[in-house]
Amino acid sequence: MKPLGDDEFRVEVSEGQSRTQHRVTARRDHRLRYGGEAPPERLIEESFRFLLEREAKESILQAFELPVIEQYFPEYPSWIRQRLAD
């Protein structure tokens, strides 16, 4: 993962020879809503862990804001809060 600014991150997911890249926007209000005071890098990392448990890396949007995850997976907010609380 590479920060691209205060609110944007580039995430690369690799499996064997296959690789995908994703641009994720996690604005401060998103980070507070989903991750509380967790570091943004941890929030993004755990969010990708969540997504990869549910779909192939090729199915993950190439660019999205964190709230989009909740549109596809309503359980995301409670899952991510619990995960980051551990």
C-alpha positions in Angstrom: 0.0 0.0 0.0 1.2 3.5 -0.9 -0.3 6.7 0.3 -1.1 9.1 -2.6 -2.1 12.0 -0.4 -4.0 12.6 2.8 -7.0 10.7 1.7 -5.9 8.4 -1.2 -4.1 5.1 -1.2 -2.9 2.8 -3.9 -3.2 -0.9 -3.0 -1.6 -3.7 -5.0 -2.9 -7.2 -4.6 -0.6 -10.0 -5.8 -1.3 -13.7 -6.2 1.4 -15.6 -8.0 2.0 -13.9 -11.3 -1.3 -12.0 -11.2 -1.6 -8.5 -9.8 -4.3 -5.9 -9.5 -4.0 -2.2 -8.5 -6.7 -0.2 -6.7 -7.0 3.4 -5.7 -9.0 3.9 -2.5 -10.2 7.2 -1.1 -10.6 7.2 2.7 -11.6 10.7 3.7 -11.2 11.6 7.4 -15.0 11.3 8.0 -14.9 7.8 6.4 -11.9 6.8 8.6 -13.6 8.0 11.8 -16.9 6.2 10.8 -15.3 2.9 10.0 -12.0 2.8 11.8 -12.3 5.3 14.7 -8.8 6.3 15.7 -7.1 3.3 13.9 -4.3 4.3 11.5 -5.6 4.8 7.9 -3.2 2.1 6.6 -4.6 -0.5 9.0 -8.2 0.5 8.0 -7.4 0.0 4.3 -5.5 -3.2 4.9 -8.3 -4.7 6.9 -10.9 -3.5 4.4 -9.0 -5.3 1.6 -8.8 -8.4 3.8 -12.6 -8.2 4.2 -13.1 -7.8 0.4 -10.7 -10.6 -0.5 -12.6 -13.0 1.8 -15.7 -12.3 -0.3 -14.5 -11.9 -3.9 -11.6 -12.3 -6.2 -9.1 -9.4 -6.5 -10.2 -8.9 -10.1 -13.7 -8.2 -8.9 -12.7 -5.4 -6.6 -13.3 -2.0 -8.2 -10.1 -0.3 -9.5 -11.1 3.0 -7.8 -13.6 3.6 -5.0 -14.3 5.4 -1.7 -14.6 3.3 1.5 -18.4 3.7 1.8 -18.9 1.9 -1.5 -17.9 -1.3 0.3 -21.0 -1.0 2.5 -23.2 -0.7 -0.6 -22.2 -4.1 -1.7 -21.7 -5.7 1.7 -24.0 -4.3 4.4 -22.1 -6.2 7.1 -18.9 -4.2 6.4 -19.3 -1.4 9.0 -19.8 -3.8 12.0 -17.1 -6.2 10.7 -14.5 -3.6 10.3 -15.2 -1.9 13.6 -15.0 -5.3 15.4 -11.8 -6.2 13.5 -10.1 -2.9 14.4 -11.2 -3.2 18.0 -9.3 -6.5 18.5 
